[in-house]
Every structure is written in C-alpha cells, then in structure tokens.
Amino acid sequence: MKKILFIGLGRMGSPMAGHLAKNEDFSVSVYNRTSSKAEQWLKQNSGTAHNENNQYDSVILCVGNDDDVRENLALDGQFVPCLKQGGVVIDHTTTSAELAKEMSAALAERGAAYLDAPVSGGEAGAVNGKLSCMVGGDKAAFEQSADIFKAYCHNVVHIGASGAGQISKMANQLCIAGILAGLSEAICLTEKAGVDADKVYQAIKGGAAQSWQMDNRFQTMIAGEFDFGFAIEHMIKDLNYALAETQRQGWTPPVADKVLNDYRQLLTDGKSGQDTSVLVEKYRQML
Ligand SMILES: NC(=O)c1ccc[n+]([C@@H]2O[C@H](COP(=O)([O-])OP(=O)(O)OC[C@H]3O[C@@H](n4cnc5c(N)ncnc54)[C@H](OP(=O)(O)O)[C@@H]3O)[C@@H](O)[C@H]2O)c1
C-alpha cells in the first residue's frame, strides 16, 4: 500500500485528497496549516492526520505560491524528513518554473524526486476528478506516480524536464488571458451597437471562435455575474510568473501584459475574489 501525505486542503486540494482516500491502494495522511480544515476533511474522508513518525512514498502539495512551497519543502522541516529514500514529491501548486528547478535540485540531494505538476480544470475539475495535469521532472518518478494522477486527473502529460510543467501552465494562462480579452471586446462591440449579445452567442457558439471560456462565461459576462470561478488574484499571480519567465527570455507578451494591468486595476476597484471573466467590466469602462 502506498503511503501518501497531502499538504494543502484548500478548494483544490481537499477534493483531490478525497479522491485518493477512496482508493484502497493508498493510505492517506493530510496536513493543513489551518488545522480546522484538516479536522473537517478527516470527518468526511478516511485518512489520518500527518504524524512526524510516518514515512511516506509520496508527498503531494497544493498550496499557494513559490514561498509557500519553499516553506513546506524545507529539507529539515516537518515533511521532507518523512519522505522515504526514492520517494516522490508531486507539487500541484501553480508556481514559477525557477522554483520547480530549485526544489528538484534540493530534493535530489536527499535522494527524492520532485515533479512540478500544476493542474487546470478548476474546483469543478478537482471535485469531479477530471483535472488536466502538466508535469515536469524525472520521467521514472512520473511513471511511478501514474496511479496517483489517475485518481483525480483525466488528462496527464509528462512535458519534459523540471519546470516544463509550470511553463505549460503559463502557456495555458496566456491562452485564457487572450481569449477573455477577445470575449470582452466582442461583448462591448455588440452592446455598443445595440445588438442582442445573447443572440450573437447563439449564432457564433460552436464556430471558429468556440472555446471553453465562450461556452461557460460569455452569457455570465453579459449578465454581469462574476461571483464564482477562478479569482483574479490567482490569475495575477499566474500572469506575474508567466511575464517574469518571458522577461527572462527577453520579450513581453503584449496581450497578457495588458490583461495583467487590467486585473491589477480591477483589484484596486474592489473586484477581489471575482472570476477572471470580470475583465469585461474593465472594457465596459471604455464605452
Ligand atoms: N482554484 C482554482 O480554480 C485553481 C485552478 C488551478 C490551479 N490552482 C492553483 O492551485 C493552488 C491552490 O489553489 P486553491 O484554489 O486550492 O487555493 P486555496 O483554496 O486558497 O487553498 C490554498 C491552500 O494552501 C494552504 N497554504 C497556503 N500557504 C501555505 C503555507 N505557507 N503553508 C502551508 N499551507 C499553506 C492553505 O492553507 P490555509 O487553509 O491555512 O490557508 C490552503 O489549504 C494555487 O497555486 C492555485 O493557483 C487553483
């Protein structure tokens, strides 16, 4: 039986750890910084609280950002000493690619592997066990972890060396930024023209401009509903990592750069916690 520690029972981590707990091949321990969330999880799932005497085959994280991962993976901290020799750390946090390389090198010194494995699919994907996962790091460690990924992902791809998973997630976020900018412009055009935006959606859905964002957000953007989904502060973090990476490459992606500034402005305007599709409100200010 594989012994697993899951760190970070937030909106994503809690259901992901729940899928692992349902699998008889795993013995799952959990840790959450705010202990009440771990207590709550343990009431609803079969598993145990993390104990420093445990020895794990795999340690999985789904926390906030680079600094959170560093803090939790300190070699002399409360978790890494509990990882068996030859064990694997699977990090589902969205971070920089630099962090992934740093953690991979640090854990290699201790005889363990580190996989950067950010996910896409949102809270619904985590609850339904249908996340997409893009993985960087040692191929053998990836293959060794296939049973874990299978518990909550419907699409898992090993992309390449350490950091390649995070580069893929950045590519995903650049696509989303561009698509939402396009949808916002389209909605503003129709509203300013006095044309029924919902009828426009009925006409163009399924055509060449079709996308997940169009199918799931176009109508809510028209209705001005943003109290759900992926919050703009997460997107600001993700785009900051993407733009830091392109700056290292010597260029700036113009659309994502503008969208990032628009989200920063929306945050100042009090839109904290609202879905990324709230971008249309920034565009509406121009009308
Ligand atoms: N939400 C989404 O739709 C989505 C989609 C794809 C990827 N992601 C990425 O997945 C990660 C988690 O997102 P989430 O939505 O689950 O966030 P969340 O609900 O805010 O949960 C974050 C979790 O990380 C823990 N944490 C944060 N900093 C920590 C630290 N320094 N030490 C220990 N624990 C710490 C939090 O503990 P506390 O309970 O103590 O705060 C909480 O359990 C992020 O990197 C996010 O960008 C999110």
The ligand as an SDF file (V2000), in Angstrom:
LIG
                    3D

 48 52  0  0  0  0  0  0  0  0999 V2000
   -8.8770   27.4150   -7.5620 N   0  0  0  0  0  0  0  0  0  0  0  0
   -8.6770   27.0630   -8.8290 C   0  0  0  0  0  0  0  0  0  0  0  0
   -9.6120   27.0880   -9.6550 O   0  0  0  0  0  0  0  0  0  0  0  0
   -7.3060   26.6240   -9.2870 C   0  0  0  0  0  0  0  0  0  0  0  0
   -7.1830   26.0460  -10.5460 C   0  0  0  0  0  0  0  0  0  0  0  0
   -5.9320   25.6020  -10.9670 C   0  0  0  0  0  0  0  0  0  0  0  0
   -4.8190   25.7910  -10.1610 C   0  0  0  0  0  0  0  0  0  0  0  0
   -4.9680   26.3830   -8.9340 N   0  0  0  0  0  0  0  0  0  0  0  0
   -3.7560   26.5520   -8.1090 C   0  0  0  0  0  0  0  0  0  0  0  0
   -3.7960   25.5760   -7.0580 O   0  0  0  0  0  0  0  0  0  0  0  0
   -3.2030   26.1120   -5.8740 C   0  0  0  0  0  0  0  0  0  0  0  0
   -4.2140   26.0420   -4.7370 C   0  0  0  0  0  0  0  0  0  0  0  0
   -5.3640   26.7680   -5.1070 O   0  0  0  0  0  0  0  0  0  0  0  0
   -6.7040   26.7290   -4.2270 P   0  0  0  0  0  0  0  0  0  0  0  0
   -7.7570   27.3670   -5.0770 O   0  0  0  0  0  0  0  0  0  0  0  0
   -6.9430   25.3750   -3.6770 O   0  0  0  0  0  0  0  0  0  0  0  0
   -6.2980   27.7400   -3.0790 O   0  0  0  0  0  0  0  0  0  0  0  0
   -6.9330   27.8760   -1.6100 P   0  0  0  0  0  0  0  0  0  0  0  0
   -8.3350   27.3960   -1.5580 O   0  0  0  0  0  0  0  0  0  0  0  0
   -6.6060   29.2720   -1.2000 O   0  0  0  0  0  0  0  0  0  0  0  0
   -6.0650   26.8640   -0.7360 O   0  0  0  0  0  0  0  0  0  0  0  0
   -4.6910   27.0550   -0.5260 C   0  0  0  0  0  0  0  0  0  0  0  0
   -4.2070   26.0040    0.4490 C   0  0  0  0  0  0  0  0  0  0  0  0
   -2.8050   26.1760    0.6400 O   0  0  0  0  0  0  0  0  0  0  0  0
   -2.5330   26.2970    2.0280 C   0  0  0  0  0  0  0  0  0  0  0  0
   -1.3560   27.1570    2.2280 N   0  0  0  0  0  0  0  0  0  0  0  0
   -1.1180   28.3410    1.6420 C   0  0  0  0  0  0  0  0  0  0  0  0
    0.0690   28.8180    2.0430 N   0  0  0  0  0  0  0  0  0  0  0  0
    0.5860   27.8910    2.9000 C   0  0  0  0  0  0  0  0  0  0  0  0
    1.7780   27.8040    3.6420 C   0  0  0  0  0  0  0  0  0  0  0  0
    2.7120   28.7510    3.5740 N   0  0  0  0  0  0  0  0  0  0  0  0
    1.9660   26.7150    4.4060 N   0  0  0  0  0  0  0  0  0  0  0  0
    1.0320   25.7450    4.4750 C   0  0  0  0  0  0  0  0  0  0  0  0
   -0.1320   25.7670    3.7900 N   0  0  0  0  0  0  0  0  0  0  0  0
   -0.3370   26.8370    3.0160 C   0  0  0  0  0  0  0  0  0  0  0  0
   -3.7810   26.8940    2.6170 C   0  0  0  0  0  0  0  0  0  0  0  0
   -3.8160   26.6620    3.9950 O   0  0  0  0  0  0  0  0  0  0  0  0
   -4.7990   27.5070    4.9670 P   0  0  0  0  0  0  0  0  0  0  0  0
   -6.0880   26.7700    4.9690 O   0  0  0  0  0  0  0  0  0  0  0  0
   -4.1150   27.5230    6.2700 O   0  0  0  0  0  0  0  0  0  0  0  0
   -4.9070   28.8920    4.3640 O   0  0  0  0  0  0  0  0  0  0  0  0
   -4.8490   26.1190    1.8270 C   0  0  0  0  0  0  0  0  0  0  0  0
   -5.0130   24.8290    2.3290 O   0  0  0  0  0  0  0  0  0  0  0  0
   -2.7480   27.5280   -6.2250 C   0  0  0  0  0  0  0  0  0  0  0  0
   -1.4150   27.5380   -6.5920 O   0  0  0  0  0  0  0  0  0  0  0  0
   -3.6520   27.8990   -7.4050 C   0  0  0  0  0  0  0  0  0  0  0  0
   -3.0600   28.8740   -8.2470 O   0  0  0  0  0  0  0  0  0  0  0  0
   -6.1840   26.7980   -8.4750 C   0  0  0  0  0  0  0  0  0  0  0  0
  1  2  1  0
  2  3  2  0
  2  4  1  0
  4  5  1  0
  4 48  2  0
  5  6  2  0
  6  7  1  0
  7  8  2  0
  8  9  1  0
  8 48  1  0
  9 10  1  0
  9 46  1  0
 10 11  1  0
 11 12  1  0
 11 44  1  0
 12 13  1  0
 13 14  1  0
 14 15  2  0
 14 16  1  0
 14 17  1  0
 17 18  1  0
 18 19  2  0
 18 20  1  0
 18 21  1  0
 21 22  1  0
 22 23  1  0
 23 24  1  0
 23 42  1  0
 24 25  1  0
 25 26  1  0
 25 36  1  0
 26 27  1  0
 26 35  1  0
 27 28  2  0
 28 29  1  0
 29 30  1  0
 29 35  2  0
 30 31  1  0
 30 32  2  0
 32 33  1  0
 33 34  2  0
 34 35  1  0
 36 37  1  0
 36 42  1  0
 37 38  1  0
 38 39  2  0
 38 40  1  0
 38 41  1  0
 42 43  1  0
 44 45  1  0
 44 46  1  0
 46 47  1  0
M  CHG  2   8   1  16  -1
M  END
$$$$
